[in-house]
Amino acid sequence: MSARTAVLLAAAVPLTVTAAAVALKAGAWELTVSRNAIRLSPRPRPGCPDCRGEGGWWSEGLYPGGEMCWCWDRPVRILRLLPVRDPWPDEPPF
């Protein structure tokens, strides 16, 4: 690998991460990564005229309760990851 390719690759990774963070923030999504899955959860939209970015409101009256705004009503996206197989299953752990 040439030095030019290595520098371009090293510069592309932070740029891609920054672009993904900006896209998630603008689209009102929250990214959660675990060992088993990658999850995109909806967040309330900051420019919503009904809830003003808070995601809902409390109703008043005899039976008060919380109501969720329409801007938060989107499905959760989950990408399940395959488990990593142990190359030496008969080895002791220590």
JOBEL-V49580 format. One record per backbone hydrogen bond with DSSP energy under -0.5 kcal/mol. NH is the residue of the N-H (numbers start at 1). CO is the residue of the C=O. If there is no record, write none. Layout:
# JOBEL-V49580
nh:NH co:CO
nh:NH co:CO
This chain:
# JOBEL-V49580
nh:6 co:2
nh:7 co:3
nh:8 co:4
nh:9 co:5
nh:10 co:6
nh:11 co:7
nh:12 co:8
nh:13 co:9
nh:14 co:10
nh:15 co:11
nh:16 co:12
nh:17 co:13
nh:18 co:14
nh:19 co:15
nh:20 co:16
nh:21 co:17
nh:22 co:18
nh:23 co:19
nh:24 co:20
nh:25 co:21
nh:26 co:22
nh:27 co:23
nh:28 co:25
nh:29 co:24
nh:30 co:41
nh:32 co:30
nh:32 co:39
nh:34 co:37
nh:38 co:79
nh:39 co:32
nh:40 co:77
nh:41 co:30
nh:41 co:39
nh:43 co:28
nh:48 co:45
nh:52 co:48
nh:54 co:51
nh:57 co:67
nh:59 co:65
nh:65 co:59
nh:67 co:57
nh:69 co:55
nh:72 co:69
nh:73 co:70
nh:74 co:72
nh:77 co:40
nh:78 co:76
nh:79 co:38
nh:80 co:78
nh:81 co:36
nh:91 co:88
